[in-house]
Amino acid sequence: MRELVGRASFGHIRCVLRPVLRHLDLHELWVPNQFAIHTFRIIMFSIQAQYSYTVVETLMSHLDDNSKSDPKIRTSLADVLSKIISIAAGESVGPSVLEIINSLLSHLRVSVTREVPSDEPQAQHDEKLYQEALINALGEFANHLPDYQKIEIMMFIMSKVPYPSLDHLRGFNGPGDVMLQNILLKSLLKVGTKYQTIHFNTTFPMSFLEPLLRMSLAEDPDMRLLVQKILHTLIDRHHNLEKLLKPTVNIGDLELVLEKSSRQDIIFIRKHGPEIYRSLYESLEQANNTVENIEAVYTTLALLCVELSSEETVMEMLRLVISIQDTALTNGSLSAAQKYNLHAVVASLLILIPSVVSITPLMEYAEKVIEARRNAGANHLLPELLVHYDPEVCLSPTQLGPDTLVDQLAVTESLKGAGFDVARLQQVTPYGAGGPPGGSMGPRHSWVETGMRASAADLNSFQMEVDSVSSSPGVQKKHPEEELTFESMKKLLSEPAENAKEAEEERRLQLSETFRTADFHDLVDRTHANNDVLQNKLNEIFSKLSTGLSDGIRPPATPTPGTKQDNDPLRTNNPPAYEVLFPELFMY
């Protein structure tokens, strides 16, 4: 058979494979499948490399024909497929890759719909084994593909995951949606374990990151846990995952592997950090969170902190930590145990951040808070996380005193002592009460709106001559602060010059931060209203300019030969030069 398969041309491959499949069917050699695996491995190694995809295609077609067969037969077929698919992966290019993935996902979906009405435990167990075999085949296929194709596969799988808000658009209305989500996310996790992240902007294109973050807020806690595991796999580049699975305040014992963040990663977290942090924050607010859910979110945050160990990421992470503490203190939908778990997460992150970025004053403050909790007997506010706490022993943080809580002012002073610019930390947090209502992926409005409104107010307060004077040559632009009124002069004399400089610098920083971090569509929405105002201003300016030119400025009379300009009676009708009316556009 080796020689026959090796000499077969493309048109005769299926003629060789059909008798093999027929023989295995008639003699019931699929269960157990050792002989089938051995046979197909011989075929795959004997066939010409460019035809190996045909074997996989034929075997998957045979799986389609047996879609109603016993689950054990289908499981054996899928197992054979997983054993040989890696051999064909190296020769698969272009559409053939997604065709194989799509076929495997189709079998998974059919299996899920078949499992829903089943009441027999054994049948359900066999069906789960079949699904696991398909997922293993998917993982084996992805494992032998280049990284860029793995990203395409993950994006393709993510596009197949049903999401409740899109049910009416995508046709997912059955009771098997949750099971389908679970199976597809497991498939995505399997592919993710085969992928090695280099740069976050390559691993997380927006078309993949956005639906993934959306699924992180699913109602089912198991779904949220799966999404966090996917994030763990893709974020961890230095094999720190096992060390950060549980919250801990003993960071020195972890022996973390650290590496300075690349510029590409810093740009990525600046651009997408608000969406990622908000999704994680809202995930911690879910009332049905288990200890595993909270630990998984901690692990994601800890991995982000370690992988993006840079002074530029410290502020946003600390703002999130303070917001988590706020929700633990104020969220009435969380149980006491969940609130204690959040306080333990806050303590773990607070001491992890200065350990990674090396901020000695903040490290000292974090140790002080942890020691205060231990001295107050508040071990329930420290790791490890428990499902149940004794209400008679565990006092709430408000009863223990302010020393056991993270104080934003103290954190600010610690950062100042380390030479950090703390202006961003002192702003209103974009999470929780300071953030906008609605989901994480909607339009974001935060503390920067104040700066944007101030900018719009400055624009509207310009006089018309100031608005257009910048386009006039030889005329210096007049700023609102230079308006020579009694009140402005009084203010100028009474206030120190440093105040104006500080206010201007603060506004500049806010605007700069806005345009660096805000989403493009968000900026368009905020400035859309200002566009109409500006257009009206321009129309009014041009109308006044045209009126001034027609009424106030007349062209000089053209002298003709033989006339004396000094005695021309027509000149008596023209006003003197000092009475010529200039457009108010040029007056200031």
C-alpha positions in Angstrom: 0.0 0.0 0.0 2.9 2.3 0.6 4.1 2.1 -3.0 0.5 2.4 -4.3 -0.2 5.6 -2.2 3.2 7.0 -3.0 2.7 6.7 -6.8 -0.9 7.9 -6.8 -1.6 11.2 -8.6 -4.0 13.8 -7.2 -6.9 12.5 -9.2 -6.5 8.9 -7.8 -5.9 9.7 -4.1 -9.6 9.2 -3.2 -9.8 6.0 -5.2 -7.1 4.6 -2.9 -8.7 6.0 0.3 -12.3 4.9 -0.3 -11.5 1.1 -0.1 -9.5 1.7 3.1 -12.4 3.5 4.8 -14.9 0.9 3.5 -12.7 -1.9 5.0 -12.6 -0.2 8.4 -16.4 0.3 8.4 -17.3 -3.2 7.4 -14.9 -4.9 9.8 -15.7 -2.4 12.6 -12.1 -1.5 13.1 -12.8 2.0 14.3 -13.3 1.0 17.9 -10.7 0.5 19.1 -8.8 2.6 16.6 -5.2 1.6 16.9 -5.2 -0.2 13.6 -6.9 2.8 11.9 -4.4 5.2 13.3 -1.5 3.0 12.2 -3.0 2.7 8.7 -3.5 6.4 8.2 -0.1 7.3 9.5 1.4 5.1 6.9 -0.7 6.8 4.2 0.3 10.2 5.4 4.0 9.5 5.4 3.8 7.7 2.0 1.7 10.2 0.1 3.2 13.1 -1.8 3.4 16.1 0.6 1.3 18.4 -1.6 -1.6 15.8 -1.5 -1.7 15.3 2.3 -4.5 17.8 2.7 -6.7 15.5 0.5 -6.4 12.7 3.1 -7.7 15.0 5.8 -10.5 16.3 3.6 -11.5 12.7 2.8 -11.5 11.6 6.4 -13.5 14.7 7.5 -16.0 13.9 4.7 -16.3 10.4 6.1 -16.9 11.9 9.5 -19.8 13.8 7.9 -21.2 10.6 6.6 -21.1 9.1 10.1 -22.6 12.1 11.8 -25.5 10.0 13.1 -23.4 7.0 14.0 -22.6 5.9 17.6 -20.6 8.5 19.5 -17.8 6.0 20.1 -17.3 5.6 16.3 -17.3 9.4 15.8 -14.9 9.8 18.7 -12.5 7.3 17.2 -12.7 9.0 13.8 -12.0 12.3 15.4 -9.1 10.8 17.3 -7.6 9.4 14.1 -8.0 12.8 12.6 -6.1 14.5 15.5 -3.3 12.0 15.0 -2.7 12.7 11.3 -3.8 16.3 11.0 -0.6 17.7 12.3 1.2 16.0 9.4 -1.0 17.8 6.9 -0.8 21.2 8.7 2.7 22.0 7.3 1.4 21.8 3.8 -1.9 23.6 4.3 -2.0 27.2 3.0 -4.6 29.8 2.4 -8.2 28.9 2.4 -7.6 25.2 3.2 -6.6 26.1 6.8 -9.9 27.8 7.5 -11.8 25.1 5.6 -10.5 22.5 8.1 -11.2 24.7 11.1 -14.7 25.5 9.9 -15.4 21.9 9.3 -14.2 21.0 12.8 -16.3 23.8 14.3 -19.4 22.7 12.4 -19.0 19.2 13.9 -18.7 20.7 17.3 -21.9 22.8 16.8 -23.8 19.7 15.6 -22.6 17.8 18.6 -23.8 20.5 21.0 -27.3 20.6 19.5 -27.4 16.8 19.7 -26.3 16.9 23.4 -29.0 19.3 24.6 -32.1 16.9 24.5 -30.1 13.9 25.7 -31.1 12.6 29.1 -28.9 9.5 29.3 -25.7 10.1 31.3 -23.7 7.6 29.3 -24.7 9.2 26.0 -23.7 12.7 27.3 -20.4 11.3 28.5 -19.7 9.8 25.0 -20.7 13.0 23.3 -18.3 15.0 25.6 -15.5 12.6 24.6 -16.3 13.2 21.0 -16.2 17.0 21.5 -12.8 16.7 23.3 -11.4 14.7 20.4 -12.5 17.4 18.0 -10.9 20.1 20.2 -7.7 18.1 20.4 -7.7 17.8 16.6 -8.2 21.5 16.3 -5.3 22.1 18.7 -3.0 19.7 16.9 -3.7 21.3 13.6 -3.0 24.8 15.0 0.2 23.7 16.7 1.9 23.0 13.4 0.9 26.3 11.8 2.9 29.5 11.8 1.9 32.1 14.3 0.1 34.5 11.9 -2.3 31.6 10.9 -2.9 30.8 14.6 -4.1 34.4 15.1 -6.4 34.0 12.1 -7.7 30.8 13.6 -8.4 32.4 16.9 -10.1 35.3 15.3 -12.2 32.9 13.2 -13.2 30.9 16.2 -14.1 34.1 18.1 -16.3 35.2 15.3 -18.3 32.0 15.7 -19.0 32.4 19.4 -22.6 33.5 20.0 -23.2 36.5 22.1 -26.6 37.3 23.7 -26.8 40.9 22.4 -26.2 39.7 18.9 -28.6 36.7 18.9 -31.2 38.4 16.8 -28.6 39.2 14.2 -26.7 35.9 14.1 -29.6 33.5 14.7 -28.6 32.0 18.1 -31.7 31.5 20.1 -31.6 27.9 21.2 -30.9 26.6 24.7 -27.6 25.2 23.5 -26.0 28.6 23.1 -24.2 28.5 26.5 -22.9 25.0 25.7 -21.8 26.3 22.2 -20.0 29.2 23.9 -18.3 26.9 26.2 -17.1 24.5 23.5 -15.9 27.3 21.2 -14.0 29.1 24.0 -12.4 25.8 25.0 -11.3 25.4 21.3 -10.0 29.0 21.4 -8.1 28.2 24.6 -6.6 25.1 23.0 -5.3 27.1 20.0 -4.1 29.8 22.4 -1.9 27.3 24.3 -0.1 26.6 21.0 0.6 30.2 20.3 3.6 32.2 21.6 3.0 35.9 22.1 5.7 38.3 20.9 4.0 41.7 20.8 0.6 42.4 22.2 -0.5 44.5 19.3 0.0 41.5 17.0 -1.7 39.1 19.3 -4.7 41.3 20.1 -6.0 43.0 17.0 -9.2 45.0 17.8 -11.4 42.5 15.9 -10.3 39.8 18.3 -9.8 41.8 21.5 -13.2 43.5 21.5 -15.4 40.3 21.3 -13.1 38.6 23.8 -13.5 41.4 26.3 -17.3 41.4 25.7 -17.4 37.7 26.5 -15.5 38.4 29.7 -18.7 40.0 31.0 -21.0 37.1 30.1 -23.6 36.1 32.7 -22.3 32.6 33.2 -19.3 32.6 35.6 -17.8 29.5 33.8 -17.7 31.6 30.5 -15.9 34.4 32.3 -13.4 32.0 33.8 -12.7 30.5 30.3 -12.1 34.0 28.9 -9.7 34.8 31.7 -7.8 31.6 31.0 -7.5 32.6 27.4 -6.1 36.0 28.4 -3.6 34.3 30.8 -2.3 32.1 28.0 -1.9 34.9 25.5 -0.5 37.5 28.0 2.1 35.3 29.7 5.3 35.5 27.7 7.9 34.6 30.5 6.2 31.6 32.1 5.1 33.5 35.2 1.5 32.1 35.0 1.9 29.3 37.5 3.5 31.7 40.0 0.6 34.2 39.8 -2.4 31.9 39.9 -3.2 32.8 43.5 -3.1 36.3 45.2 -0.1 36.6 47.5 1.7 39.4 49.5 4.9 37.4 49.5 6.2 38.6 46.2 9.8 37.9 46.9 9.1 34.2 47.1 7.7 34.1 43.5 11.0 34.6 41.6 9.2 36.4 38.8 10.9 36.7 35.4 10.9 40.4 34.4 11.8 42.1 31.2 11.5 45.8 30.2 8.5 46.5 28.1 9.0 47.3 24.4 7.7 50.6 23.0 5.1 48.6 21.0 3.6 47.2 24.1 3.5 50.6 25.8 1.7 52.0 22.8 -0.7 49.0 22.9 -1.7 49.4 26.5 -2.1 53.2 26.1 -4.5 52.6 23.3 -6.4 49.6 24.6 -5.7 49.8 28.4 -8.9 51.6 29.3 -11.1 49.0 27.6 -9.1 46.1 29.1 -9.0 47.5 32.7 -12.7 48.5 32.6 -13.7 45.0 31.5 -11.6 43.4 34.3 -13.1 45.9 36.8 -16.7 45.2 35.7 -15.9 41.4 35.8 -15.1 41.8 39.5 -18.4 43.5 40.1 -20.4 40.4 39.0 -22.6 39.2 41.9 -22.2 35.5 40.9 -18.4 35.5 41.0 -16.8 32.5 42.6 -13.4 32.5 44.2 -12.0 31.1 41.0 -13.4 34.0 39.0 -11.8 36.6 41.3 -8.5 34.7 41.4 -8.5 34.6 37.5 -9.0 38.3 37.2 -6.2 38.9 39.7 -4.0 36.6 37.6 -4.8 38.6 34.5 -4.0 41.9 36.2 -0.8 40.5 37.7 0.4 39.2 34.4 -0.3 42.6 32.7 1.6 44.3 35.5 4.6 41.9 35.1 4.6 41.9 31.3 4.2 45.6 31.1 6.6 46.5 33.8 7.1 50.2 33.1 6.8 53.5 34.9 4.4 54.6 32.2 1.8 51.9 33.2 2.0 52.4 37.0 -0.6 55.2 37.2 -3.4 53.4 35.4 -2.8 50.2 37.3 -2.9 52.0 40.7 -6.1 53.9 39.7 -7.7 50.5 39.0 -6.5 49.1 42.3 -8.1 52.1 44.2 -11.3 51.6 42.2 -11.4 47.9 43.1 -11.2 48.9 46.8 -14.0 51.4 46.3 -16.3 48.8 44.8 -15.5 46.5 47.7 -16.5 49.2 50.1 -19.6 50.5 48.3 -21.1 47.8 46.1 -24.2 46.5 47.8 -24.8 43.6 45.4 -21.6 41.8 46.5 -21.5 39.3 49.4 -19.3 39.9 52.4 -17.0 37.1 51.3 -16.7 38.6 47.8 -15.8 42.0 49.3 -13.1 40.5 51.5 -11.7 38.7 48.4 -11.5 42.0 46.6 -9.6 43.6 49.5 -7.2 40.7 49.4 -6.7 41.3 45.7 -6.1 45.0 46.3 -3.4 44.2 48.9 -1.7 41.7 46.5 -1.7 44.1 43.6 -0.5 47.0 45.7 2.6 45.2 46.8 3.2 43.6 43.4 3.3 46.9 41.5 6.3 48.5 43.3 8.1 45.1 43.4 7.9 44.9 39.6 8.7 48.6 38.8 10.9 49.2 41.8 9.2 52.0 43.7 10.7 52.0 47.2 8.3 54.5 48.9 5.2 52.7 47.5 6.6 49.4 48.6 7.1 50.7 52.1 3.5 52.0 52.2 2.1 48.7 50.9 4.0 46.8 53.6 2.7 49.2 56.2 -1.0 48.5 55.1 -0.4 44.8 55.1 1.2 45.0 58.6 -1.7 47.1 59.8 -4.2 44.5 58.7 -2.2 41.7 60.4 -2.0 43.7 63.6 -5.7 44.4 63.6 -6.5 40.7 63.1 -7.9 41.4 59.6 -6.4 38.4 57.9 -9.7 38.1 56.0 -8.5 41.1 54.1 -5.3 39.3 53.0 -4.8 36.2 50.8 -5.7 33.5 50.6 -9.3 33.8 49.3 -12.0 31.8 50.9 -15.6 31.0 50.0 -16.9 31.5 53.5 -15.8 33.7 56.4 -16.9 33.7 60.0 -19.0 36.8 60.4 -18.4 37.0 64.2 -14.6 37.2 63.7 -14.3 39.1 60.5 -14.9 42.8 60.9 -15.7 45.1 58.0 -12.8 47.4 56.9 -14.8 50.5 58.1 -14.8 49.0 61.6 -11.0 48.4 61.6 -9.9 51.9 61.0 -8.4 53.8 58.0 -4.9 52.3 58.4 -6.1 49.0 57.0 -7.3 50.6 53.8 -5.3 51.9 50.8 -5.3 55.7 51.0 -5.1 57.5 47.7 -3.4 60.5 49.2 -0.7 58.3 50.8 -0.2 56.5 47.5 0.2 59.9 45.8 2.8 61.1 48.3 4.7 57.8 47.9 4.9 58.3 44.2 5.9 61.9 44.6 8.7 60.8 46.8 9.9 58.5 44.0 9.8 61.3 41.5 6.6 60.4 39.6 4.2 62.8 38.0 1.1 62.1 40.0 -1.3 64.4 38.1 -3.0 61.5 36.5 -3.5 59.6 39.7 -5.2 62.6 41.3 -7.8 62.8 38.6 -11.2 61.3 38.9 -11.0 57.5 38.3 -12.7 56.3 35.1 -14.0 53.2 36.8 -16.9 52.8 39.1 -18.7 56.0 40.3 -16.4 58.2 38.2 -17.0 56.3 35.1 -19.8 56.3 32.6 -22.8 54.1 32.8 -23.0 51.2 30.4 -20.7 48.6 29.2 -17.0 48.7 28.8 -17.0 48.7 25.1 -19.4 51.6 24.7 -18.4 55.3 24.2 -16.1 56.2 27.1 -16.5 59.5 29.0 -14.3 60.2 31.9 -12.5 62.9 33.7 -11.2 64.2 30.5 -14.6 65.6 29.6 -13.9 68.5 31.9 -10.9 69.4 29.8 -12.8 68.9 26.6 -15.6 71.2 27.8 -13.1 73.8 28.8 -11.5 73.7 25.4 -14.9 74.1 23.7 -15.7 77.0 26.1 -12.5 78.7 25.1 -13.4 78.3 21.5 -16.9 79.8 22.0 -15.5 82.7 24.0 -13.3 84.0 21.3 -14.5 87.2 19.7 -15.2 87.0 16.0 -12.2 89.1 15.1 -10.0 86.8 17.1 -11.4 83.6 15.4 -10.3 84.7 12.0 -7.4 86.9 12.7 -5.0 84.0 12.8 -5.5 83.7 9.1 -4.7 87.3 8.4 -1.1 88.0 7.5 0.7 90.5 9.6 -1.8 90.4 12.4 -1.0 88.8 15.8 -3.5 86.4 17.3 -5.2 87.7 20.4 -5.8 85.3 23.2 -8.7 85.6 25.6 -6.3 86.2 28.5 -5.0 89.4 26.8 -8.5 91.0 26.7 -7.9 94.5 28.3 -10.8 94.9 30.6 -10.8 96.2 34.2 -11.6 92.7 35.6 -8.8 91.0 33.5 -6.2 93.6 34.6 -7.3 93.3 38.2 -7.1 89.5 38.0 -3.7 89.8 36.4 -2.3 92.1 39.1 -3.8 90.1 42.1 -3.0 86.6 41.0 0.5 85.1 40.9 1.8 84.3 37.4 2.4 80.7 38.5 -1.3 80.0 38.9 -2.0 80.8 35.3 0.9 78.7 34.2 -0.2 75.8 36.3 -3.7 76.0 35.0 -2.5 76.1 31.4 -0.1 73.2 32.0 -2.9 71.1 33.6 -5.3 71.7 30.8 -2.6 70.9 28.2 -1.8 67.6 30.0 -5.5 66.7 30.1 -6.0 67.4 26.4 -2.8 65.5 25.6 -3.9 62.5 27.6 -7.3 62.6 26.0 -6.0 62.4 22.5 -3.5 59.7 23.5 -6.0 57.3 25.2 -9.5 58.1 24.0 -11.0 56.0 21.2 -11.2 57.7 17.8 -15.0 57.4 17.6 -15.2 58.9 21.1 -13.3 62.0 20.0 -15.5 62.3 17.0 -18.6 62.2 19.1 -17.3 64.8 21.5 -16.3 67.3 18.9 -19.2 66.8 16.5 -21.3 69.4 18.3 -18.4 71.9 18.2 -18.1 71.6 14.5 -21.6 73.1 13.9 -20.8 76.0 16.3 -17.5 76.7 14.5 -19.2 76.5 11.1 -21.8 79.1 12.2 -19.0 81.3 13.5 -17.1 81.2 10.2 -20.3 81.9 8.2 -21.0 84.9 10.3 -17.4 86.2 10.0 -17.4 85.9 6.2 -20.8 87.6 5.9 -19.5 90.5 8.0 -16.3 90.6 5.9 -18.3 90.8 2.7 -20.6 93.5 4.1 -17.6 95.5 5.2 -15.9 95.3 1.9 -19.0 96.3 0.0 -20.0 99.2 2.3 -16.8 100.6 3.8 -14.1 100.2 1.2 -14.5 101.6 -2.3 -12.1 101.1 -5.1 -10.1 104.3 -6.0 -11.2 106.2 -9.1 -9.1 105.4 -12.2 -7.6 108.5 -13.6 -8.0 109.2 -17.3 -5.7 111.2 -19.6 -6.4 114.8 -19.7 -8.0 115.1 -16.3 -6.6 116.7 -13.2 -7.1 114.6 -10.2 -6.6 117.5 -7.8 -9.6 119.4 -9.2 -11.8 116.4 -10.1 -15.3 117.1 -8.8 -15.9 113.3 -8.5 -13.4 113.1 -5.7 -15.5 115.3 -3.5 -18.0 112.4 -3.2 -15.3 110.1 -1.7 -14.9 110.3 2.1 -11.5 111.3 3.5 -9.1 108.5 4.2 -9.4 108.9 8.0 -13.2 108.2 7.7 -12.9 105.0 5.8 -14.7 102.3 7.7 -12.6 99.2 8.3 -14.4 95.9 8.8 -14.7 95.2 12.5 -12.9 92.0 11.7 -9.6 94.0 11.8 -10.2 96.1 14.8 -8.9 95.2 18.3 
